[in-house]
Amino acid sequence: MMKLYRFKTFTTSYYFPHLDSSLQYMYGLYSPYGGRLSKIYWWLFQHSSVVRALTSVNEKDLEFPYSKIKASDGNDTLMSFNMGSPGVEQKISILGYDNKLNIPFFAKFSQKPRAMALTRNEVLVYRLLDGTGLTPRLLKAVDTEDYVYLKAEYINGIRPKSRNITQEILHLCLPLASRHLTEQRTDANGLKMGLSHGDFCPWNVLVSNDQIRLIDWELAADRTLGYDLFTYICQVAILFEPEKQLLLAIDDNMRYVKEYFSSFGITDYKPYLKAFAMQKWEYEEGKGNTRLSEKYKELANIL
């Protein structure tokens, strides 16, 4: 019977099997963003077998559907688990190694209705973009009335060295916006639409073998052009320059904004920027993110 070691945080729990030196990447499910005490505990958890032994849980005592996840995968796999943040979008994230295929993988297991819808959407996008190199390769998808299981290629990459927009990031937006999930090509105001990632930010961009890849596609949808480009610029500004007006952040990156829209034959980007601001305002307000919704409300009102 499998034994896992539980690493508990204030908001959720992580479960790891015994990991030898070749499988340490599975610890990547957790990032020690907390205070000094939590970082010390995380270091001890990784490096001390005694500390891990104190947290061990037998398979039959696990408080999540371990056997159902293993059955959904179907292969001989070793898995680590992140239970996710509580809420309607909560899902289990997984890093593992497939002993049958001899490859590492990333997976998601969703049971809540909203989380299931998001995972289904991600599967749809992986299939649409198969072969483009924009997404990880889809390895398996199991969709039932009770849960959705997605298994994909593990991207062993690094975050971009610069958090600012670059020519490479711009050129990642362009082929994406030229594709569509639906038949709709314009919105109610006649603005052109294309596929957008939905959370196009540095933390969802990985550089692997000199190729830029995007991960976490569950929010992907057809939106007005420029959505991803504006998201990248604004989210970086909000995180690293929180007092800066978003319009000033857009102005700082105007050369990329103009190049993006000119590639689609559009000379006036401002209606697209306003549509973006309105969508983000509504989205963040719906999630209860008052600080973010106010930033996008201010941008929409200026325009």
Helices and strands as residue ranges (DSSP letters): E 3-8, E 13-16, G 21-29, H 36-47, H 49-53, E 56-58, G 59-61, H 66-73, E 77-82, E 92-98, E 103-110, H 113-128, E 138-143, E 148-153, H 167-177, E 193-196, G 202-204, E 205-208, E 211-214, E 221-224, H 227-240, H 246-252, H 254-262, H 270-286, H 290-302
